[in-house]
């Protein structure tokens, strides 16, 4: 049996999951993200990362008509969870989470801002499609 090298847990990596515009994609992304983080030994980040992914992907699916993607990247002790969608319009600025506790909607980016160590968005072109990429960073302690 050939010997295998041990996995370098500090090496950078990135995964991208392309998804259709379908609300079921949120669950697929959450479960895929859980598996990725578990396999890379980052189980301590799973719950918060799943929340970020669910909010970002949900916004991408709910507020756009085109394809979307979940991107997960690990580098230098930082996990970046982001969603790309085909709508180039900037996201609405997040409101105050305390003021949104009873709101039916509009809490997504406020939750992202509250849970992430850093978050942001940028215009992005992917495979000829214009859109935006909204992300949140989690710093591994």
Residue frames relative to the residue before (quaternion, step in Angstrom):
aa qw qx qy qz dx dy dz
X 1.0000 0.0000 0.0000 0.0000 0.00 0.00 0.00
X 0.4322 -0.7145 0.4762 0.2755 3.61 -0.77 0.97
X 0.4661 -0.6565 0.5148 0.2945 3.52 -1.14 0.66
X 0.2011 -0.7599 0.6041 0.1307 3.54 -1.11 0.68
X 0.4799 -0.6524 0.5036 0.3007 3.52 -1.11 0.69
X 0.5155 -0.6161 0.4751 0.3591 3.59 -1.05 0.61
X 0.5282 -0.6311 0.4704 0.3184 3.54 -1.16 0.66
X 0.3530 -0.7168 0.5679 0.1979 3.54 -0.94 0.96
X 0.2629 -0.8115 0.5033 0.1381 3.59 -0.26 1.25
X 0.6566 0.4982 -0.3265 0.4627 3.61 1.21 -0.18
X 0.5054 0.6611 -0.4217 0.3601 3.60 1.25 -0.23
X 0.4839 -0.6656 0.4759 0.3103 3.60 -0.98 0.76
X 0.0205 0.7768 -0.6292 0.0184 3.54 -1.23 0.59
X 0.0864 -0.7842 0.6126 0.0470 3.54 -1.30 0.37
X 0.0899 -0.7641 0.6377 0.0370 3.54 -1.13 0.81
X 0.0764 -0.7677 0.6339 0.0551 3.55 -1.15 0.68
X 0.1019 -0.7784 0.6190 0.0248 3.54 -0.86 1.03
X 0.2214 -0.7743 0.5828 0.1086 3.57 -0.53 1.21
X 0.0818 -0.8242 0.5602 -0.0143 3.55 -0.82 1.02
X 0.4736 -0.6413 0.5095 0.3238 3.56 -1.18 0.49
X 0.5617 -0.5589 0.4666 0.3931 3.54 -1.28 0.16
X 0.3611 0.6994 -0.4957 0.3672 3.53 0.26 1.36
X 0.4902 -0.6875 0.4423 0.3024 3.62 -0.71 0.98
X 0.5907 0.5775 -0.3726 0.4229 3.64 1.12 -0.50
X 0.5356 0.6425 -0.3961 0.3788 3.58 1.22 -0.41
X 0.5620 0.5988 -0.3925 0.4141 3.61 1.13 -0.54
X 0.6801 0.4715 -0.2868 0.4827 3.60 0.89 -0.91
X 0.6231 0.5323 -0.3398 0.4615 3.58 0.98 -0.80
X 0.6682 0.5006 -0.2986 0.4624 3.60 0.92 -0.87
X 0.6473 0.5205 -0.3257 0.4517 3.59 0.91 -0.86
X 0.6996 0.4675 -0.2768 0.4641 3.57 0.84 -0.95
X 0.6312 0.5176 -0.3305 0.4736 3.58 1.04 -0.72
X 0.6458 0.5198 -0.3128 0.4636 3.57 0.96 -0.87
X 0.6271 0.5327 -0.3354 0.4588 3.60 0.95 -0.83
X 0.6679 0.4977 -0.2992 0.4655 3.58 0.91 -0.88
X 0.6405 0.5258 -0.3273 0.4540 3.60 0.91 -0.89
X 0.7094 0.4612 -0.2741 0.4572 3.58 0.77 -1.03
X 0.6222 0.5302 -0.3422 0.4633 3.59 1.03 -0.71
X 0.6793 0.4984 -0.2893 0.4544 3.57 0.90 -0.93
X 0.7167 0.4096 -0.2433 0.5093 3.59 1.16 -0.56
X 0.5447 -0.6616 0.3851 0.3424 3.60 1.23 0.27
X 0.5485 0.6160 -0.3937 0.4058 3.59 1.16 0.52
X 0.1263 0.8441 -0.5102 0.1059 3.57 1.09 0.73
X 0.6132 0.5755 -0.3553 0.4080 3.62 1.05 -0.63
X 0.6936 0.4564 -0.2736 0.4856 3.60 1.21 -0.39
X 0.4388 0.7571 -0.4268 0.2282 3.59 1.26 -0.32
X 0.6987 0.4950 -0.3120 0.4116 3.61 0.64 -1.01
X 0.6978 0.4479 -0.2767 0.4856 3.58 0.83 -0.93
X 0.6420 0.5192 -0.3261 0.4603 3.60 0.98 -0.81
X 0.6349 0.5212 -0.3315 0.4640 3.60 1.00 -0.76
X 0.6332 0.5208 -0.3304 0.4676 3.58 0.98 -0.78
X 0.6501 0.5049 -0.3178 0.4706 3.58 0.91 -0.90
X 0.6716 0.5026 -0.3020 0.4529 3.59 0.83 -0.99
X 0.6572 0.5200 -0.3189 0.4427 3.58 0.88 -0.91
X 0.6791 0.4818 -0.2962 0.4680 3.59 0.89 -0.88
X 0.6947 0.4820 -0.2865 0.4505 3.58 0.85 -0.93
X 0.6856 0.4631 -0.2856 0.4838 3.59 0.89 -0.91
X 0.6155 0.5469 -0.3458 0.4500 3.58 1.00 -0.77
X 0.6492 0.5026 -0.3133 0.4773 3.59 0.96 -0.84
X 0.6564 0.5214 -0.3123 0.4469 3.58 0.93 -0.89
X 0.7009 0.4552 -0.2640 0.4815 3.58 0.94 -0.88
X 0.7114 0.4921 -0.2606 0.4287 3.56 0.90 -0.93
X 0.8004 0.3425 -0.1483 0.4691 3.56 0.91 -0.92
X 0.7193 0.3454 -0.2544 0.5464 3.61 1.23 0.13
X 0.4297 -0.7092 0.5007 0.2484 3.55 -1.26 0.30
X 0.6834 0.5204 -0.2798 0.4288 3.59 1.16 -0.42
X 0.7420 -0.3686 0.2972 0.4746 3.52 -1.30 -0.33
X 0.1524 -0.7627 0.6208 0.0979 3.54 -1.32 0.23
X 0.1362 -0.7796 0.6029 0.1012 3.56 -1.30 0.11
X 0.2820 -0.6916 0.6365 0.1924 3.52 -1.26 0.63
X 0.0512 -0.7796 0.6237 0.0262 3.56 -0.90 0.91
X 0.0693 -0.7769 0.6259 -0.0028 3.53 -0.94 1.00
X 0.0265 0.8138 -0.5764 0.0698 3.57 -0.70 1.09
X 0.1340 -0.7604 0.6328 0.0590 3.54 -1.08 0.88
X 0.2462 0.7435 -0.5956 0.1786 3.59 -0.82 0.99
X 0.8715 0.0215 -0.0337 0.4887 3.53 -1.05 0.88
X 0.7211 -0.4701 0.2530 0.4415 3.59 0.94 0.87
X 0.6431 0.4786 -0.3232 0.5029 3.58 1.27 0.30
X 0.2062 -0.7466 0.6226 0.1112 3.53 -0.95 0.97
X 0.1004 -0.7766 0.6203 0.0449 3.57 -0.77 1.07
X 0.0800 -0.7601 0.6448 0.0087 3.53 -0.84 1.11
X 0.1194 0.8185 -0.5494 0.1177 3.55 -0.66 1.08
X 0.2287 -0.7483 0.6056 0.1449 3.51 -1.30 0.36
X 0.2083 -0.7372 0.6322 0.1157 3.52 -1.04 0.92
X 0.0304 0.7690 -0.6383 -0.0163 3.55 -1.11 0.66
X 0.6148 -0.6195 0.3808 0.3053 3.55 -1.27 0.48
X 0.5809 0.5698 -0.3846 0.4359 3.61 1.22 0.01
X 0.3065 -0.7942 0.4918 0.1828 3.62 -0.51 1.09
X 0.4834 0.6726 -0.4427 0.3436 3.63 1.23 -0.15
X 0.5080 -0.6465 0.4660 0.3268 3.61 -0.93 0.81
X 0.5292 -0.6075 0.4668 0.3647 3.58 -1.13 0.52
X 0.5728 -0.5530 0.4640 0.3883 3.54 -1.24 0.46
X 0.5208 -0.6267 0.4576 0.3558 3.62 -0.94 0.74
X 0.5120 -0.6533 0.4504 0.3289 3.59 -0.99 0.74
X 0.4059 -0.6963 0.5393 0.2442 3.52 -1.11 0.75
X 0.6549 -0.4583 0.4072 0.4419 3.53 -1.35 -0.14
X 0.4570 -0.7202 0.4504 0.2637 3.60 -0.58 1.15
X 0.6289 0.5428 -0.3440 0.4377 3.62 0.98 -0.75
X 0.6870 0.4737 -0.2805 0.4743 3.58 1.04 -0.75
X 0.7067 0.4724 -0.2524 0.4622 3.58 1.24 -0.39
X 0.3728 0.7758 -0.4637 0.2101 3.61 1.22 0.01
X 0.7440 0.3725 -0.2156 0.5110 3.60 1.06 -0.66
X 0.4864 0.6912 -0.4203 0.3303 3.59 1.28 -0.14
X 0.4910 -0.6584 0.4952 0.2833 3.56 -1.13 0.74
X 0.7957 0.0094 0.0174 0.6054 3.57 1.10 -0.66
X 0.6344 0.5622 -0.3835 0.3666 3.56 -1.30 0.12
X 0.5599 0.6242 -0.3849 0.3856 3.59 1.26 0.12
X 0.4393 0.7650 -0.4180 0.2170 3.59 1.23 -0.47
X 0.7649 0.3521 -0.2133 0.4954 3.57 0.57 -1.10
X 0.5667 0.5595 -0.3957 0.4575 3.60 1.16 -0.40
X 0.6425 0.4985 -0.3148 0.4895 3.59 1.06 -0.73
X 0.6249 0.5276 -0.3366 0.4667 3.57 0.98 -0.82
X 0.6673 0.4982 -0.3008 0.4648 3.58 0.87 -0.94
X 0.6806 0.4977 -0.2917 0.4517 3.60 0.98 -0.83
X 0.7505 0.4251 -0.2179 0.4568 3.61 0.99 -0.81
X 0.6924 0.4767 -0.2803 0.4635 3.57 1.06 -0.70
X 0.5057 -0.6221 0.5007 0.3265 3.54 -1.20 0.55
X 0.7587 -0.0274 0.0339 0.6500 3.53 1.22 -0.62
X 0.0159 0.7948 -0.6066 0.0051 3.59 -1.04 0.65
X 0.1134 0.7976 -0.5881 0.0711 3.54 -1.23 0.33
X 0.2522 -0.7357 0.5985 0.1921 3.53 -1.31 -0.22
X 0.0370 -0.7850 0.6177 0.0288 3.53 -1.26 0.38
X 0.5189 -0.5877 0.4931 0.3770 3.59 -1.14 0.50
X 0.0043 -0.8147 0.5782 -0.0435 3.58 -1.00 0.74
X 0.1831 -0.7456 0.6305 0.1139 3.52 -1.12 0.73
X 0.0365 0.7921 -0.6059 0.0644 3.56 -0.85 1.00
X 0.8512 -0.0528 -0.0125 0.5220 3.56 -0.81 1.11
X 0.7346 -0.4315 0.2276 0.4716 3.56 0.97 0.87
X 0.6171 0.5225 -0.3463 0.4756 3.59 1.28 -0.09
X 0.3217 -0.7137 0.5846 0.2129 3.54 -0.97 0.84
X 0.1984 0.7810 -0.5779 0.1295 3.54 -1.12 0.54
X 0.4341 -0.6541 0.5319 0.3176 3.51 -1.19 -0.64
X 0.2483 -0.7280 0.6224 0.1448 3.50 -1.32 0.46
X 0.0708 -0.7829 0.6182 -0.0028 3.58 -0.67 1.16
X 0.0007 -0.8410 0.5354 -0.0784 3.56 -0.72 1.06
X 0.1358 -0.7452 0.6431 0.1128 3.51 -1.40 0.31
X 0.2599 -0.7699 0.5669 0.1351 3.58 -1.00 0.85
X 0.1191 -0.7452 0.6518 0.0755 3.52 -1.16 0.77
X 0.2439 -0.7664 0.5800 0.1294 3.54 -0.72 1.09
X 0.3615 -0.7291 0.5395 0.2161 3.56 -0.76 1.07
X 0.2788 -0.7728 0.5492 0.1531 3.57 -0.71 1.08
